[in-house]
Amino acid sequence: MTAAVDDDLWSAVGDPTRRRMLDLLLADGDGTATSLSERLPVTRQAIAKHLGVLDRVGLVRSTPAGRERRYRVDEAQLARAVAQLSSVGAAWDARLRRIKRIAEAVQRTKDQRGTQQ
């Protein structure tokens, strides 16, 4: 995945309504804009727009179902997103450990200077 795709992906899942939609689709197996709008406090049109965003980043796939489209979570893309999030989390954990070590070293230096005076 490219950086631009990653930005789009995280922008898509950054929205709480879209995350709730993904939860519902995962729990139910699939759904339509109409079925999702019955369970969420937004209009069918808003749901359709959110589904379009999720479709563009590959988190859902749609198939025609009469006059509507049925949406299903693309589990492979979701797994890639989860793996990326885990990787980002691990990188931030490493950064925070380095910051902590630096802060502790600075504090030790201050403490040593204080005891020498």
Secondary structure in CASP SS format (residue, H / E / C, confidence):
PFRMAT SS
TARGET T0000
AUTHOR 0000-0000-0000
METHOD secondary structure of the structure
MODEL  1
M C 1.00
T C 1.00
A H 1.00
A H 1.00
V H 1.00
D H 1.00
D H 1.00
D H 1.00
L H 1.00
W H 1.00
S H 1.00
A H 1.00
V H 1.00
G C 1.00
D C 1.00
P H 1.00
T H 1.00
R H 1.00
R H 1.00
R H 1.00
M H 1.00
L H 1.00
D H 1.00
L H 1.00
L H 1.00
L H 1.00
A H 1.00
D H 1.00
G C 1.00
D C 1.00
G E 1.00
T C 1.00
A H 1.00
T H 1.00
S H 1.00
L H 1.00
S H 1.00
E C 1.00
R C 1.00
L C 1.00
P C 1.00
V C 1.00
T C 1.00
R H 1.00
Q H 1.00
A H 1.00
I H 1.00
A H 1.00
K H 1.00
H H 1.00
L H 1.00
G H 1.00
V H 1.00
L H 1.00
D H 1.00
R H 1.00
V C 1.00
G C 1.00
L C 1.00
V E 1.00
R E 1.00
S E 1.00
T E 1.00
P E 1.00
A E 1.00
G C 1.00
R C 1.00
E E 1.00
R E 1.00
R E 1.00
Y E 1.00
R E 1.00
V E 1.00
D C 1.00
E H 1.00
A H 1.00
Q H 1.00
L H 1.00
A H 1.00
R H 1.00
A H 1.00
V H 1.00
A H 1.00
Q H 1.00
L H 1.00
S H 1.00
S H 1.00
V H 1.00
G H 1.00
A H 1.00
A H 1.00
W H 1.00
D H 1.00
A H 1.00
R H 1.00
L H 1.00
R H 1.00
R H 1.00
I H 1.00
K H 1.00
R H 1.00
I H 1.00
A H 1.00
E H 1.00
A H 1.00
V H 1.00
Q H 1.00
R H 1.00
T H 1.00
K H 1.00
D H 1.00
Q H 1.00
R H 1.00
G H 1.00
T H 1.00
Q H 1.00
Q C 1.00
END
